[in-house]
Amino acid sequence: MGKDLTTSKIDRQNILNNPYAIEEVRTATGISGIVFEGEFKFLKDQLAKFFEVEPRTIDRYIENHSEELSTNGYEVLRGNRLKEFKLALKSGDANDMNVVSVASQVGVFNFRSFLDLAMLLTESDRAKTLRSVILDIVIDTVNFCCTTAMYL
Amino acid sequence: MENISYHLAAGKIDKEFLKEIITSIISEPDYSEDLKLRLLNAISEDLHS
């Protein structure tokens, strides 16, 4: 069986440590979330919908890869930050508001941890497609760096 | 393909791997995830060192 991103933590991290490539992926995918503290945040239910999996599948990945996802920006909002997040959410989608309105803590992904989750999920065809797009873009950025350096 | 030839000339892609790449180009709609990942690792060796 071949190697893939779902089984290689070091490859996932190498990709996530390439800010230029991450920016290119963001532009190419056109995915947007809730703007909070200057960056896009995504709720578990939003990602479950995006990846066409059950929310409990996302829960399982959060549980099994909590350290890696936290390193890449997944966090649980509580207290004042949660209040501010709910205010930011009010101006957005009402369905998302229902999810967090009564919660005393809410887990949120930023774009980087969203990509990390996409590189971990084995149950989702959409995650597989996204992984392929991510690899295309990262290969292109490396090619661009190599060929540009050649002409300098 | 021109990028592949560049990396081939730079010695980052060997004969066996080139064969796999060409086979994939001919017989598959897109490179597999495994091949893309190996290609990425091969061409970014200098960047990681």
N, CA and C atoms of all chains as a GROMACS GRO file, in nm:
protein
  603
    1MET      N    1   0.084  -0.120   0.000
    1MET     CA    2   0.000   0.000   0.000
    1MET      C    3   0.087   0.125   0.000
    2GLY      N    4   0.048   0.223  -0.080
    2GLY     CA    5   0.127   0.345  -0.093
    2GLY      C    6   0.117   0.435   0.028
    3LYS      N    7   0.207   0.530   0.028
    3LYS     CA    8   0.210   0.627   0.137
    3LYS      C    9   0.108   0.737   0.107
    4ASP      N   10   0.040   0.786   0.207
    4ASP     CA   11  -0.043   0.903   0.183
    4ASP      C   12  -0.039   0.997   0.304
    5LEU      N   13  -0.099   1.112   0.286
    5LEU     CA   14  -0.089   1.214   0.390
    5LEU      C   15  -0.156   1.172   0.521
    6THR      N   16  -0.258   1.086   0.511
    6THR     CA   17  -0.330   1.047   0.633
    6THR      C   18  -0.240   0.969   0.730
    7THR      N   19  -0.134   0.908   0.676
    7THR     CA   20  -0.049   0.825   0.761
    7THR      C   21   0.087   0.889   0.790
    8SER      N   22   0.111   1.006   0.734
    8SER     CA   23   0.243   1.067   0.751
    8SER      C   24   0.236   1.204   0.818
    9LYS      N   25   0.259   1.205   0.947
    9LYS     CA   26   0.252   1.330   1.024
    9LYS      C   27   0.357   1.430   0.977
   10ILE      N   28   0.475   1.380   0.946
   10ILE     CA   29   0.584   1.471   0.907
   10ILE      C   30   0.552   1.540   0.774
   11ASP      N   31   0.489   1.467   0.682
   11ASP     CA   32   0.450   1.529   0.554
   11ASP      C   33   0.339   1.631   0.574
   12ARG      N   34   0.244   1.598   0.662
   12ARG     CA   35   0.136   1.694   0.690
   12ARG      C   36   0.196   1.822   0.747
   13GLN      N   37   0.291   1.805   0.839
   13GLN     CA   38   0.347   1.924   0.904
   13GLN      C   39   0.433   2.004   0.807
   14ASN      N   40   0.508   1.935   0.720
   14ASN     CA   41   0.588   2.007   0.620
   14ASN      C   42   0.499   2.094   0.532
   15ILE      N   43   0.384   2.040   0.495
   15ILE     CA   44   0.291   2.116   0.411
   15ILE      C   45   0.235   2.235   0.488
   16LEU      N   46   0.195   2.210   0.613
   16LEU     CA   47   0.134   2.318   0.692
   16LEU      C   48   0.236   2.424   0.732
   17ASN      N   49   0.364   2.390   0.725
   17ASN     CA   50   0.467   2.489   0.757
   17ASN      C   51   0.507   2.573   0.637
   18ASN      N   52   0.436   2.556   0.526
   18ASN     CA   53   0.465   2.633   0.405
   18ASN      C   54   0.357   2.742   0.389
   19PRO      N   55   0.378   2.859   0.448
   19PRO     CA   56   0.272   2.961   0.449
   19PRO      C   57   0.230   3.007   0.309
   20TYR      N   58   0.325   3.009   0.216
   20TYR     CA   59   0.293   3.052   0.081
   20TYR      C   60   0.194   2.952   0.017
   21ALA      N   61   0.222   2.823   0.038
   21ALA     CA   62   0.133   2.721  -0.018
   21ALA      C   63  -0.005   2.725   0.048
   22ILE      N   64  -0.007   2.748   0.180
   22ILE     CA   65  -0.135   2.754   0.252
   22ILE      C   66  -0.221   2.868   0.197
   23GLU      N   67  -0.156   2.981   0.171
   23GLU     CA   68  -0.228   3.096   0.116
   23GLU      C   69  -0.284   3.062  -0.023
   24GLU      N   70  -0.204   2.993  -0.102
   24GLU     CA   71  -0.250   2.952  -0.236
   24GLU      C   72  -0.368   2.856  -0.226
   25VAL      N   73  -0.364   2.764  -0.129
   25VAL     CA   74  -0.475   2.670  -0.111
   25VAL      C   75  -0.601   2.745  -0.070
   26ARG      N   76  -0.583   2.843   0.018
   26ARG     CA   77  -0.698   2.923   0.064
   26ARG      C   78  -0.764   2.993  -0.056
   27THR      N   79  -0.681   3.051  -0.141
   27THR     CA   80  -0.733   3.121  -0.258
   27THR      C   81  -0.802   3.023  -0.353
   28ALA      N   82  -0.738   2.910  -0.377
   28ALA     CA   83  -0.790   2.813  -0.474
   28ALA      C   84  -0.922   2.750  -0.428
   29THR      N   85  -0.932   2.723  -0.298
   29THR     CA   86  -1.052   2.654  -0.248
   29THR      C   87  -1.167   2.752  -0.226
   30GLY      N   88  -1.134   2.877  -0.197
   30GLY     CA   89  -1.239   2.977  -0.175
   30GLY      C   90  -1.325   2.948  -0.054
   31ILE      N   91  -1.271   2.873   0.041
   31ILE     CA   92  -1.349   2.838   0.161
   31ILE      C   93  -1.341   2.953   0.261
   32SER      N   94  -1.458   2.991   0.312
   32SER     CA   95  -1.455   3.096   0.414
   32SER      C   96  -1.537   3.053   0.535
   33GLY      N   97  -1.499   3.103   0.650
   33GLY     CA   98  -1.569   3.067   0.774
   33GLY      C   99  -1.617   3.190   0.846
   34ILE      N  100  -1.615   3.183   0.978
   34ILE     CA  101  -1.658   3.295   1.060
   34ILE      C  102  -1.533   3.376   1.094
   35VAL      N  103  -1.538   3.505   1.063
   35VAL     CA  104  -1.420   3.587   1.093
   35VAL      C  105  -1.418   3.617   1.242
   36PHE      N  106  -1.311   3.574   1.308
   36PHE     CA  107  -1.295   3.597   1.452
   36PHE      C  108  -1.147   3.617   1.482
   37GLU      N  109  -1.117   3.724   1.552
   37GLU     CA  110  -0.979   3.760   1.586
   37GLU      C  111  -0.889   3.762   1.462
   38GLY      N  112  -0.945   3.812   1.354
   38GLY     CA  113  -0.865   3.835   1.234
   38GLY      C  114  -0.840   3.715   1.146
   39GLU      N  115  -0.904   3.603   1.176
   39GLU     CA  116  -0.889   3.487   1.086
   39GLU      C  117  -1.020   3.409   1.077
   40PHE      N  118  -1.028   3.325   0.974
   40PHE     CA  119  -1.148   3.243   0.958
   40PHE      C  120  -1.148   3.130   1.061
   41LYS      N  121  -1.265   3.112   1.123
   41LYS     CA  122  -1.283   3.000   1.215
   41LYS      C  123  -1.396   2.911   1.161
   42PHE      N  124  -1.384   2.782   1.186
   42PHE     CA  125  -1.484   2.686   1.139
   42PHE      C  126  -1.532   2.601   1.256
   43LEU      N  127  -1.663   2.580   1.260
   43LEU     CA  128  -1.720   2.495   1.364
   43LEU      C  129  -1.718   2.349   1.319
   44LYS      N  130  -1.723   2.262   1.416
   44LYS     CA  131  -1.723   2.117   1.387
   44LYS      C  132  -1.834   2.080   1.289
   45ASP      N  133  -1.955   2.133   1.312
   45ASP     CA  134  -2.068   2.098   1.226
   45ASP      C  135  -2.049   2.149   1.082
   46GLN      N  136  -1.986   2.265   1.071
   46GLN     CA  137  -1.958   2.318   0.936
   46GLN      C  138  -1.863   2.224   0.862
   47LEU      N  139  -1.761   2.177   0.934
   47LEU     CA  140  -1.664   2.088   0.870
   47LEU      C  141  -1.725   1.951   0.840
   48ALA      N  142  -1.811   1.905   0.931
   48ALA     CA  143  -1.878   1.776   0.907
   48ALA      C  144  -1.960   1.785   0.778
   49LYS      N  145  -2.027   1.899   0.761
   49LYS     CA  146  -2.107   1.919   0.640
   49LYS      C  147  -2.015   1.925   0.517
   50PHE      N  148  -1.907   2.001   0.531
   50PHE     CA  149  -1.814   2.017   0.419
   50PHE      C  150  -1.755   1.883   0.376
   51PHE      N  151  -1.713   1.803   0.475
   51PHE     CA  152  -1.648   1.675   0.443
   51PHE      C  153  -1.749   1.561   0.423
   52GLU      N  154  -1.878   1.593   0.442
   52GLU     CA  155  -1.984   1.493   0.427
   52GLU      C  156  -1.961   1.373   0.518
   53VAL      N  157  -1.932   1.403   0.644
   53VAL     CA  158  -1.920   1.298   0.746
   53VAL      C  159  -2.006   1.336   0.866
   54GLU      N  160  -2.023   1.243   0.958
   54GLU     CA  161  -2.101   1.271   1.079
   54GLU      C  162  -2.016   1.357   1.174
   55PRO      N  163  -2.080   1.449   1.247
   55PRO     CA  164  -2.004   1.528   1.345
   55PRO      C  165  -1.924   1.441   1.444
   56ARG      N  166  -1.977   1.323   1.476
   56ARG     CA  167  -1.904   1.237   1.571
   56ARG      C  168  -1.774   1.183   1.510
   57THR      N  169  -1.769   1.178   1.377
   57THR     CA  170  -1.642   1.139   1.312
   57THR      C  171  -1.537   1.246   1.340
   58ILE      N  172  -1.578   1.372   1.328
   58ILE     CA  173  -1.485   1.484   1.357
   58ILE      C  174  -1.442   1.476   1.505
   59ASP      N  175  -1.540   1.448   1.593
   59ASP     CA  176  -1.510   1.434   1.736
   59ASP      C  177  -1.400   1.330   1.759
   60ARG      N  178  -1.412   1.220   1.688
   60ARG     CA  179  -1.316   1.110   1.704
   60ARG      C  180  -1.174   1.156   1.663
   61TYR      N  181  -1.168   1.232   1.554
   61TYR     CA  182  -1.037   1.282   1.509
   61TYR      C  183  -0.980   1.383   1.608
   62ILE      N  184  -1.068   1.467   1.663
   62ILE     CA  185  -1.023   1.566   1.762
   62ILE      C  186  -0.965   1.492   1.884
   63GLU      N  187  -1.033   1.384   1.922
   63GLU     CA  188  -0.988   1.307   2.038
   63GLU      C  189  -0.855   1.235   2.010
   64ASN      N  190  -0.847   1.174   1.893
   64ASN     CA  191  -0.728   1.094   1.862
   64ASN      C  192  -0.607   1.175   1.818
   65HIS      N  193  -0.631   1.298   1.770
   65HIS     CA  194  -0.520   1.381   1.720
   65HIS      C  195  -0.522   1.518   1.786
   66SER      N  196  -0.561   1.521   1.912
   66SER     CA  197  -0.580   1.652   1.978
   66SER      C  198  -0.452   1.735   1.980
   67GLU      N  199  -0.339   1.671   2.004
   67GLU     CA  200  -0.214   1.747   2.014
   67GLU      C  201  -0.178   1.810   1.878
   68GLU      N  202  -0.186   1.728   1.774
   68GLU     CA  203  -0.151   1.778   1.640
   68GLU      C  204  -0.247   1.889   1.596
   69LEU      N  205  -0.377   1.866   1.616
   69LEU     CA  206  -0.475   1.967   1.573
   69LEU      C  207  -0.460   2.096   1.654
   70SER      N  208  -0.431   2.084   1.783
   70SER     CA  209  -0.411   2.204   1.866
   70SER      C  210  -0.287   2.280   1.822
   71THR      N  211  -0.180   2.207   1.791
   71THR     CA  212  -0.058   2.271   1.742
   71THR      C  213  -0.087   2.352   1.616
   72ASN      N  214  -0.181   2.302   1.536
   72ASN     CA  215  -0.211   2.370   1.410
   72ASN      C  216  -0.328   2.468   1.419
   73GLY      N  217  -0.376   2.492   1.540
   73GLY     CA  218  -0.473   2.601   1.556
   73GLY      C  219  -0.612   2.565   1.605
   74TYR      N  220  -0.639   2.436   1.626
   74TYR     CA  221  -0.770   2.401   1.681
   74TYR      C  222  -0.773   2.443   1.828
   75GLU      N  223  -0.882   2.504   1.871
   75GLU     CA  224  -0.889   2.544   2.012
   75GLU      C  225  -1.033   2.539   2.061
   76VAL      N  226  -1.046   2.532   2.192
   76VAL     CA  227  -1.179   2.532   2.254
   76VAL      C  228  -1.200   2.669   2.317
   77LEU      N  229  -1.305   2.737   2.273
   77LEU     CA  230  -1.334   2.871   2.325
   77LEU      C  231  -1.425   2.860   2.446
   78ARG      N  232  -1.391   2.940   2.549
   78ARG     CA  233  -1.472   2.945   2.671
   78ARG      C  234  -1.478   3.091   2.718
   79GLY      N  235  -1.566   3.118   2.812
   79GLY     CA  236  -1.570   3.247   2.880
   79GLY      C  237  -1.588   3.365   2.786
   80ASN      N  238  -1.506   3.469   2.808
   80ASN     CA  239  -1.521   3.592   2.732
   80ASN      C  240  -1.496   3.573   2.582
   81ARG      N  241  -1.399   3.490   2.551
   81ARG     CA  242  -1.368   3.468   2.408
   81ARG      C  243  -1.487   3.400   2.339
   82LEU      N  244  -1.555   3.312   2.412
   82LEU     CA  245  -1.673   3.246   2.355
   82LEU      C  246  -1.785   3.349   2.334
   83LYS      N  247  -1.800   3.439   2.431
   83LYS     CA  248  -1.902   3.545   2.418
   83LYS      C  249  -1.874   3.628   2.293
   84GLU      N  250  -1.748   3.666   2.276
   84GLU     CA  251  -1.709   3.746   2.158
   84GLU      C  252  -1.731   3.668   2.029
   85PHE      N  253  -1.704   3.538   2.036
   85PHE     CA  254  -1.723   3.454   1.918
   85PHE      C  255  -1.872   3.447   1.882
   86LYS      N  256  -1.956   3.436   1.983
   86LYS     CA  257  -2.101   3.431   1.958
   86LYS      C  258  -2.149   3.561   1.894
   87LEU      N  259  -2.089   3.674   1.938
   87LEU     CA  260  -2.125   3.802   1.877
   87LEU      C  261  -2.084   3.805   1.730
   88ALA      N  262  -1.963   3.751   1.704
   88ALA     CA  263  -1.916   3.746   1.565
   88ALA      C  264  -2.007   3.656   1.482
   89LEU      N  265  -2.057   3.553   1.546
   89LEU     CA  266  -2.143   3.455   1.478
   89LEU      C  267  -2.281   3.513   1.447
   90LYS      N  268  -2.327   3.606   1.532
   90LYS     CA  269  -2.460   3.665   1.515
   90LYS      C  270  -2.476   3.730   1.378
   91SER      N  271  -2.366   3.789   1.332
   91SER     CA  272  -2.373   3.857   1.202
   91SER      C  273  -2.362   3.757   1.087
   92GLY      N  274  -2.343   3.628   1.120
   92GLY     CA  275  -2.328   3.527   1.016
   92GLY      C  276  -2.451   3.440   1.000
   93ASP      N  277  -2.426   3.311   0.985
   93ASP     CA  278  -2.532   3.214   0.957
   93ASP      C  279  -2.611   3.179   1.085
   94ALA      N  280  -2.743   3.192   1.077
   94ALA     CA  281  -2.829   3.166   1.193
   94ALA      C  282  -2.820   3.018   1.237
   95ASN      N  283  -2.799   2.927   1.142
   95ASN     CA  284  -2.789   2.785   1.176
   95ASN      C  285  -2.668   2.758   1.265
   96ASP      N  286  -2.558   2.827   1.235
   96ASP     CA  287  -2.439   2.811   1.317
   96ASP      C  288  -2.463   2.865   1.457
   97MET      N  289  -2.542   2.971   1.463
   97MET     CA  290  -2.573   3.032   1.592
   97MET      C  291  -2.645   2.931   1.682
   98ASN      N  292  -2.737   2.854   1.623
   98ASN     CA  293  -2.812   2.755   1.700
   98ASN      C  294  -2.720   2.652   1.765
   99VAL      N  295  -2.614   2.619   1.694
   99VAL     CA  296  -2.522   2.516   1.742
   99VAL      C  297  -2.451   2.560   1.869
  100VAL      N  298  -2.414   2.688   1.876
  100VAL     CA  299  -2.331   2.734   1.988
  100VAL      C  300  -2.406   2.818   2.091
  101SER      N  301  -2.533   2.852   2.065
  101SER     CA  302  -2.601   2.949   2.153
  101SER      C  303  -2.607   2.904   2.298
  102VAL      N  304  -2.625   2.773   2.322
  102VAL     CA  305  -2.636   2.727   2.461
  102VAL      C  306  -2.508   2.660   2.512
  103ALA      N  307  -2.410   2.648   2.425
  103ALA     CA  308  -2.288   2.576   2.465
  103ALA      C  309  -2.200   2.661   2.556
  104SER      N  310  -2.140   2.597   2.657
  104SER     CA  311  -2.050   2.672   2.746
  104SER      C  312  -1.906   2.667   2.695
  105GLN      N  313  -1.882   2.582   2.600
  105GLN     CA  314  -1.751   2.579   2.533
  105GLN      C  315  -1.769   2.527   2.391
  106VAL      N  316  -1.690   2.585   2.300
  106VAL     CA  317  -1.704   2.548   2.159
  106VAL      C  318  -1.566   2.529   2.096
  107GLY      N  319  -1.550   2.417   2.029
  107GLY     CA  320  -1.424   2.391   1.959
  107GLY      C  321  -1.428   2.457   1.823
  108VAL      N  322  -1.320   2.530   1.790
  108VAL     CA  323  -1.316   2.595   1.659
  108VAL      C  324  -1.184   2.563   1.589
  109PHE      N  325  -1.194   2.547   1.459
  109PHE     CA  326  -1.077   2.522   1.374
  109PHE      C  327  -1.043   2.652   1.302
  110ASN      N  328  -0.914   2.680   1.285
  110ASN     CA  329  -0.877   2.785   1.191
  110ASN      C  330  -0.845   2.717   1.056
  111PHE      N  331  -0.801   2.796   0.959
  111PHE     CA  332  -0.782   2.736   0.825
  111PHE      C  333  -0.674   2.627   0.827
  112ARG      N  334  -0.568   2.654   0.904
  112ARG     CA  335  -0.457   2.558   0.910
  112ARG      C  336  -0.501   2.424   0.973
  113SER      N  337  -0.576   2.431   1.082
  113SER     CA  338  -0.621   2.305   1.144
  113SER      C  339  -0.729   2.237   1.059
  114PHE      N  340  -0.804   2.319   0.984
  114PHE     CA  341  -0.901   2.262   0.889
  114PHE      C  342  -0.827   2.178   0.784
  115LEU      N  343  -0.717   2.234   0.731
  115LEU     CA  344  -0.638   2.158   0.632
  115LEU      C  345  -0.576   2.034   0.696
  116ASP      N  346  -0.532   2.048   0.821
  116ASP     CA  347  -0.475   1.933   0.891
  116ASP      C  348  -0.580   1.821   0.902
  117LEU      N  349  -0.702   1.860   0.936
  117LEU     CA  350  -0.810   1.762   0.946
  117LEU      C  351  -0.836   1.696   0.810
  118ALA      N  352  -0.832   1.777   0.704
  118ALA     CA  353  -0.852   1.722   0.569
  118ALA      C  354  -0.744   1.619   0.536
  119MET      N  355  -0.624   1.643   0.589
  119MET     CA  356  -0.513   1.551   0.561
  119MET      C  357  -0.517   1.427   0.651
  120LEU      N  358  -0.605   1.430   0.752
  120LEU     CA  359  -0.619   1.315   0.842
  120LEU      C  360  -0.737   1.225   0.807
  121LEU      N  361  -0.843   1.285   0.758
  121LEU     CA  362  -0.971   1.214   0.739
  121LEU      C  363  -0.962   1.106   0.630
  122THR      N  364  -0.988   0.985   0.669
  122THR     CA  365  -0.986   0.877   0.569
  122THR      C  366  -1.127   0.843   0.519
  123GLU      N  367  -1.229   0.890   0.592
  123GLU     CA  368  -1.367   0.851   0.558
  123GLU      C  369  -1.435   0.942   0.455
  124SER      N  370  -1.366   1.048   0.415
  124SER     CA  371  -1.433   1.148   0.331
  124SER      C  372  -1.370   1.159   0.192
  125ASP      N  373  -1.454   1.146   0.089
  125ASP     CA  374  -1.407   1.164  -0.048
  125ASP      C  375  -1.367   1.308  -0.074
  126ARG      N  376  -1.441   1.400  -0.010
  126ARG     CA  377  -1.408   1.541  -0.028
  126ARG      C  378  -1.272   1.574   0.033
  127ALA      N  379  -1.241   1.510   0.146
  127ALA     CA  380  -1.110   1.531   0.208
  127ALA      C  381  -1.001   1.476   0.115
  128LYS      N  382  -1.029   1.363   0.052
  128LYS     CA  383  -0.932   1.303  -0.040
  128LYS      C  384  -0.907   1.396  -0.160
  129THR      N  385  -1.016   1.453  -0.212
  129THR     CA  386  -1.002   1.547  -0.323
  129THR      C  387  -0.922   1.670  -0.279
  130LEU      N  388  -0.953   1.718  -0.159
  130LEU     CA  389  -0.882   1.836  -0.109
  130LEU      C  390  -0.732   1.805  -0.090
  131ARG      N  391  -0.701   1.685  -0.042
  131ARG     CA  392  -0.560   1.646  -0.026
  131ARG      C  393  -0.488   1.648  -0.160
  132SER      N  394  -0.557   1.602  -0.263
  132SER     CA  395  -0.498   1.600  -0.396
  132SER      C  396  -0.472   1.744  -0.444
  133VAL      N  397  -0.568   1.833  -0.419
  133VAL     CA  398  -0.553   1.974  -0.457
  133VAL      C  399  -0.438   2.038  -0.378
  134ILE      N  400  -0.433   2.007  -0.248
  134ILE     CA  401  -0.326   2.062  -0.163
  134ILE      C  402  -0.189   2.019  -0.219
  135LEU      N  403  -0.177   1.890  -0.253
  135LEU     CA  404  -0.048   1.842  -0.304
  135LEU      C  405  -0.014   1.908  -0.437
  136ASP      N  406  -0.114   1.924  -0.526
  136ASP     CA  407  -0.089   1.993  -0.654
  136ASP      C  408  -0.033   2.132  -0.629
  137ILE      N  409  -0.097   2.203  -0.538
  137ILE     CA  410  -0.057   2.342  -0.512
  137ILE      C  411   0.082   2.348  -0.448
  138VAL      N  412   0.107   2.260  -0.353
  138VAL     CA  413   0.238   2.261  -0.287
  138VAL      C  414   0.348   2.225  -0.388
  139ILE      N  415   0.322   2.126  -0.473
  139ILE     CA  416   0.420   2.090  -0.577
  139ILE      C  417   0.444   2.210  -0.669
  140ASP      N  418   0.337   2.278  -0.706
  140ASP     CA  419   0.350   2.397  -0.793
  140ASP      C  420   0.435   2.506  -0.726
  141THR      N  421   0.411   2.527  -0.596
  141THR     CA  422   0.487   2.633  -0.528
  141THR      C  423   0.636   2.595  -0.519
  142VAL      N  424   0.663   2.468  -0.495
  142VAL     CA  425   0.804   2.424  -0.490
  142VAL      C  426   0.866   2.437  -0.629
  143ASN      N  427   0.791   2.397  -0.732
  143ASN     CA  428   0.840   2.412  -0.869
  143ASN      C  429   0.869   2.558  -0.901
  144PHE      N  430   0.778   2.644  -0.858
  144PHE     CA  431   0.794   2.788  -0.884
  144PHE      C  432   0.922   2.839  -0.817
  145CYS      N  433   0.944   2.797  -0.693
  145CYS     CA  434   1.064   2.840  -0.620
  145CYS      C  435   1.191   2.791  -0.692
  146CYS      N  436   1.188   2.661  -0.734
  146CYS     CA  437   1.306   2.602  -0.799
  146CYS      C  438   1.336   2.669  -0.931
  147THR      N  439   1.233   2.686  -1.013
  147THR     CA  440   1.257   2.739  -1.147
  147THR      C  441   1.287   2.888  -1.141
  148THR      N  442   1.228   2.959  -1.044
  148THR     CA  443   1.258   3.101  -1.029
  148THR      C  444   1.404   3.118  -0.986
  149ALA      N  445   1.446   3.034  -0.891
  149ALA     CA  446   1.584   3.042  -0.842
  149ALA      C  447   1.683   3.015  -0.956
  150MET      N  448   1.640   2.928  -1.049
  150MET     CA  449   1.728   2.892  -1.160
  150MET      C  450   1.760   3.014  -1.247
  151TYR      N  451   1.660   3.107  -1.259
  151TYR     CA  452   1.679   3.222  -1.348
  151TYR      C  453   1.738   3.343  -1.277
  152LEU      N  454   1.757   3.333  -1.144
  152LEU     CA  455   1.810   3.449  -1.069
  152LEU      C  456   1.963   3.449  -1.072
  153MET      N  457   0.518   1.868  -1.720
  153MET     CA  458   0.625   1.778  -1.769
  153MET      C  459   0.759   1.850  -1.775
  154GLU      N  460   0.758   1.980  -1.806
  154GLU     CA  461   0.886   2.051  -1.811
  154GLU      C  462   0.947   2.062  -1.671
  155ASN      N  463   0.859   2.070  -1.571
  155ASN     CA  464   0.911   2.070  -1.434
  155ASN      C  465   0.974   1.936  -1.400
  156ILE      N  466   0.911   1.829  -1.448
  156ILE     CA  467   0.966   1.695  -1.424
  156ILE      C  468   1.105   1.686  -1.487
  157SER      N  469   1.118   1.737  -1.609
  157SER     CA  470   1.248   1.729  -1.677
  157SER      C  471   1.354   1.812  -1.602
  158TYR      N  472   1.310   1.923  -1.545
  158TYR     CA  473   1.403   2.005  -1.466
  158TYR      C  474   1.455   1.925  -1.346
  159HIS      N  475   1.362   1.861  -1.275
  159HIS     CA  476   1.402   1.785  -1.155
  159HIS      C  477   1.480   1.658  -1.192
  160LEU      N  478   1.450   1.606  -1.308
  160LEU     CA  479   1.526   1.490  -1.358
  160LEU      C  480   1.671   1.532  -1.383
  161ALA      N  481   1.686   1.647  -1.448
  161ALA     CA  482   1.822   1.698  -1.477
  161ALA      C  483   1.896   1.732  -1.348
  162ALA      N  484   1.818   1.775  -1.248
  162ALA     CA  485   1.880   1.811  -1.119
  162ALA      C  486   1.912   1.687  -1.034
  163GLY      N  487   1.875   1.571  -1.085
  163GLY     CA  488   1.906   1.446  -1.014
  163GLY      C  489   1.811   1.413  -0.900
  164LYS      N  490   1.698   1.480  -0.896
  164LYS     CA  491   1.604   1.455  -0.786
  164LYS      C  492   1.506   1.342  -0.819
  165ILE      N  493   1.495   1.310  -0.947
  165ILE     CA  494   1.407   1.202  -0.989
  165ILE      C  495   1.493   1.096  -1.058
  166ASP      N  496   1.487   0.973  -1.007
  166ASP     CA  497   1.567   0.868  -1.070
  166ASP      C  498   1.487   0.796  -1.179
  167LYS      N  499   1.555   0.701  -1.244
  167LYS     CA  500   1.497   0.633  -1.361
  167LYS      C  501   1.368   0.559  -1.325
  168GLU      N  502   1.371   0.489  -1.211
  168GLU     CA  503   1.254   0.411  -1.167
  168GLU      C  504   1.133   0.501  -1.141
  169PHE      N  505   1.162   0.611  -1.074
  169PHE     CA  506   1.054   0.703  -1.039
  169PHE      C  507   0.999   0.770  -1.166
  170LEU      N  508   1.088   0.801  -1.259
  170LEU     CA  509   1.045   0.861  -1.386
  170LEU      C  510   0.951   0.765  -1.459
  171LYS      N  511   0.984   0.635  -1.453
  171LYS     CA  512   0.900   0.534  -1.518
  171LYS      C  513   0.760   0.534  -1.456
  172GLU      N  514   0.756   0.544  -1.322
  172GLU     CA  515   0.625   0.548  -1.253
  172GLU      C  516   0.546   0.672  -1.292
  173ILE      N  517   0.615   0.784  -1.304
  173ILE     CA  518   0.548   0.910  -1.340
  173ILE      C  519   0.490   0.901  -1.481
  174ILE      N  520   0.571   0.850  -1.573
  174ILE     CA  521   0.525   0.839  -1.713
  174ILE      C  522   0.409   0.740  -1.724
  175THR      N  523   0.420   0.628  -1.651
  175THR     CA  524   0.311   0.529  -1.651
  175THR      C  525   0.182   0.594  -1.600
  176SER      N  526   0.195   0.675  -1.496
  176SER     CA  527   0.078   0.741  -1.440
  176SER      C  528   0.018   0.840  -1.540
  177ILE      N  529   0.104   0.916  -1.608
  177ILE     CA  530   0.056   1.014  -1.706
  177ILE      C  531  -0.023   0.943  -1.817
  178ILE      N  532   0.029   0.828  -1.858
  178ILE     CA  533  -0.035   0.755  -1.969
  178ILE      C  534  -0.165   0.687  -1.926
  179SER      N  535  -0.163   0.627  -1.808
  179SER     CA  536  -0.275   0.538  -1.774
  179SER      C  537  -0.373   0.590  -1.670
  180GLU      N  538  -0.343   0.702  -1.606
  180GLU     CA  539  -0.434   0.750  -1.502
  180GLU      C  540  -0.479   0.893  -1.530
  181PRO      N  541  -0.599   0.928  -1.483
  181PRO     CA  542  -0.645   1.066  -1.506
  181PRO      C  543  -0.563   1.169  -1.429
  182ASP      N  544  -0.506   1.128  -1.316
  182ASP     CA  545  -0.424   1.218  -1.234
  182ASP      C  546  -0.324   1.132  -1.158
  183TYR      N  547  -0.214   1.194  -1.112
  183TYR     CA  548  -0.121   1.121  -1.027
  183TYR      C  549  -0.194   1.074  -0.901
  184SER      N  550  -0.156   0.959  -0.848
  184SER     CA  551  -0.214   0.915  -0.720
  184SER      C  552  -0.158   1.001  -0.607
  185GLU      N  553  -0.225   0.995  -0.491
  185GLU     CA  554  -0.176   1.072  -0.375
  185GLU      C  555  -0.035   1.027  -0.336
  186ASP      N  556  -0.013   0.897  -0.342
  186ASP     CA  557   0.118   0.840  -0.309
  186ASP      C  558   0.226   0.898  -0.400
  187LEU      N  559   0.197   0.903  -0.530
  187LEU     CA  560   0.296   0.952  -0.626
  187LEU      C  561   0.320   1.102  -0.607
  188LYS      N  562   0.213   1.177  -0.583
  188LYS     CA  563   0.228   1.321  -0.561
  188LYS      C  564   0.314   1.348  -0.438
  189LEU      N  565   0.290   1.269  -0.334
  189LEU     CA  566   0.364   1.288  -0.210
  189LEU      C  567   0.512   1.256  -0.229
  190ARG      N  568   0.538   1.147  -0.301
  190ARG     CA  569   0.678   1.110  -0.326
  190ARG      C  570   0.747   1.214  -0.416
  191LEU      N  571   0.669   1.267  -0.513
  191LEU     CA  572   0.723   1.370  -0.600
  191LEU      C  573   0.757   1.495  -0.518
  192LEU      N  574   0.664   1.533  -0.430
  192LEU     CA  575   0.687   1.650  -0.345
  192LEU      C  576   0.812   1.630  -0.260
  193ASN      N  577   0.825   1.512  -0.200
  193ASN     CA  578   0.943   1.487  -0.115
  193ASN      C  579   1.072   1.489  -0.196
  194ALA      N  580   1.063   1.437  -0.319
  194ALA     CA  581   1.183   1.433  -0.403
  194ALA      C  582   1.228   1.573  -0.443
  195ILE      N  583   1.132   1.656  -0.483
  195ILE     CA  584   1.171   1.788  -0.535
  195ILE      C  585   1.198   1.890  -0.425
  196SER      N  586   1.153   1.861  -0.302
  196SER     CA  587   1.178   1.959  -0.196
  196SER      C  588   1.290   1.917  -0.103
  197GLU      N  589   1.368   1.820  -0.143
  197GLU     CA  590   1.480   1.775  -0.058
  197GLU      C  591   1.572   1.889  -0.018
  198ASP      N  592   1.608   1.973  -0.115
  198ASP     CA  593   1.700   2.085  -0.087
  198ASP      C  594   1.636   2.187   0.006
  199LEU      N  595   1.502   2.202  -0.008
  199LEU     CA  596   1.432   2.303   0.072
  199LEU      C  597   1.428   2.264   0.218
  200HIS      N  598   1.425   2.132   0.245
  200HIS     CA  599   1.417   2.086   0.383
  200HIS      C  600   1.555   2.076   0.449
  201SER      N  601   1.660   2.073   0.366
  201SER     CA  602   1.794   2.057   0.426
  201SER      C  603   1.855   2.193   0.460
   0.00000   0.00000   0.00000
